[in-house]
């Protein structure tokens, strides 16, 4: 079984081809990353609410 770090590195390499840069853990854990997680969470909540789950 792969560790979380290995999986994260593998996904970052794949995302680099699409994004043009390699996302890093520092970016995800920084203030911008936290803001992105919050915005995504709000979008998911709205989507689930409109689907009738909540």
Backbone as CSV, one residue per row, in Angstrom:
resi,resn,N_x,N_y,N_z,CA_x,CA_y,CA_z,C_x,C_y,C_z
1,UNK,0.846,-1.179,0.000,0.000,0.000,0.000,0.892,1.244,0.000
2,UNK,0.552,2.197,-0.845,1.338,3.428,-0.957,1.007,4.392,0.173
3,UNK,2.008,5.171,0.548,1.774,6.188,1.569,1.058,7.387,0.940
4,UNK,0.505,8.217,1.776,-0.212,9.397,1.312,0.716,10.321,0.528
5,UNK,1.946,10.430,0.982,2.926,11.292,0.312,3.218,10.802,-1.110
6,UNK,3.343,9.470,-1.291,3.604,8.910,-2.616,2.431,9.161,-3.561
7,UNK,1.225,8.991,-3.051,0.027,9.230,-3.860,-0.061,10.704,-4.242
8,UNK,0.243,11.579,-3.282,0.203,13.021,-3.533,1.220,13.418,-4.609
9,UNK,2.424,12.856,-4.539,3.454,13.158,-5.535,3.032,12.673,-6.921
10,UNK,2.437,11.487,-6.972,1.977,10.933,-8.245,0.912,11.827,-8.879
11,UNK,-0.040,12.268,-8.065,-1.099,13.146,-8.569,-0.549,14.509,-8.989
12,UNK,0.450,15.006,-8.242,1.057,16.297,-8.584,1.757,16.216,-9.939
13,UNK,2.403,15.093,-10.218,3.062,14.919,-11.522,2.034,14.916,-12.649
14,UNK,0.905,14.250,-12.422,-0.151,14.217,-13.443,-0.771,15.599,-13.633
15,UNK,-0.970,16.322,-12.529,-1.576,17.652,-12.606,-0.640,18.651,-13.271
16,UNK,0.672,18.406,-13.181,1.642,19.313,-13.779,1.457,19.411,-15.292
17,UNK,1.106,18.301,-15.923,0.886,18.303,-17.366,-0.290,19.188,-17.751
18,UNK,-1.303,19.212,-16.923,-2.510,19.988,-17.224,-2.346,21.447,-16.814
19,UNK,-1.836,21.663,-15.594,-1.749,23.017,-15.049,-0.559,23.813,-15.564
20,UNK,0.502,23.112,-15.921,1.712,23.805,-16.359,2.677,24.054,-15.220
21,UNK,2.296,23.750,-13.979,3.185,23.838,-12.827,2.829,22.706,-11.878
22,UNK,3.776,22.333,-11.042,3.566,21.229,-10.102,3.044,21.772,-8.780
23,UNK,1.816,21.422,-8.417,1.289,21.883,-7.134,2.088,21.265,-5.987
24,UNK,2.340,22.031,-4.964,3.123,21.541,-3.830,2.285,21.531,-2.561
25,UNK,2.778,20.821,-1.569,2.078,20.759,-0.284,2.047,22.116,0.390
26,UNK,3.104,22.909,0.205,3.145,24.232,0.826,2.009,25.105,0.305
27,UNK,1.732,25.010,-0.996,0.647,25.783,-1.599,-0.692,25.346,-1.025
28,UNK,-0.896,24.033,-0.908,-2.175,23.520,-0.430,-2.411,23.832,1.033
29,UNK,-1.343,23.905,1.824,-1.504,24.156,3.252,-1.387,25.630,3.606
30,UNK,-1.116,26.463,2.627,-1.010,27.893,2.857,-2.377,28.540,2.887
31,UNK,-2.394,29.851,3.012,-3.670,30.571,3.113,-4.483,30.464,1.829
32,UNK,-3.819,30.434,0.679,-4.547,30.299,-0.583,-5.190,28.919,-0.680
33,UNK,-4.472,27.892,-0.270,-5.011,26.533,-0.296,-6.211,26.376,0.608
34,UNK,-6.134,26.962,1.790,-7.259,26.888,2.728,-8.469,27.608,2.152
35,UNK,-8.242,28.747,1.516,-9.341,29.481,0.887,-9.984,28.650,-0.224
36,UNK,-9.168,27.971,-1.016,-9.692,27.118,-2.092,-10.533,25.987,-1.505
37,UNK,-10.048,25.345,-0.413,-10.810,24.277,0.219,-12.155,24.784,0.734
38,UNK,-12.182,25.973,1.315,-13.429,26.536,1.837,-14.415,26.805,0.703
39,UNK,-13.930,27.402,-0.381,-14.801,27.692,-1.528,-15.348,26.399,-2.114
40,UNK,-14.492,25.383,-2.257,-14.956,24.093,-2.787,-15.978,23.454,-1.859
41,UNK,-15.765,23.573,-0.552,-16.712,23.030,0.409,-18.070,23.696,0.306
42,UNK,-18.075,24.997,0.110,-19.338,25.728,-0.049,-20.051,25.284,-1.321
43,UNK,-19.295,25.110,-2.401,-19.894,24.666,-3.662,-20.489,23.267,-3.505
44,UNK,-19.777,22.380,-2.823,-20.288,21.019,-2.597,-21.552,21.063,-1.758
45,UNK,-21.555,21.869,-0.710,-22.738,21.967,0.152,-23.942,22.466,-0.638
46,UNK,-23.742,23.492,-1.462,-24.844,24.026,-2.272,-25.337,22.977,-3.257
47,UNK,-24.403,22.246,-3.871,-24.791,21.204,-4.826,-25.583,20.095,-4.162
48,UNK,-25.133,19.651,-2.984,-25.852,18.598,-2.285,-27.220,19.078,-1.806
49,UNK,-27.286,20.329,-1.397,-28.563,20.877,-0.941,-29.570,20.963,-2.097
50,UNK,-29.080,21.393,-3.251,-29.991,21.499,-4.400,-30.392,20.123,-4.937
51,UNK,-29.575,19.109,-4.657,-29.903,17.753,-5.082,-30.872,17.085,-4.101
52,UNK,-31.130,17.718,-2.980,-32.080,17.192,-2.016,-31.470,16.285,-0.969
53,UNK,-30.149,16.243,-0.880,-29.506,15.400,0.117,-29.668,15.997,1.508
54,UNK,-29.567,17.315,1.630,-29.733,17.984,2.926,-31.038,18.718,2.979
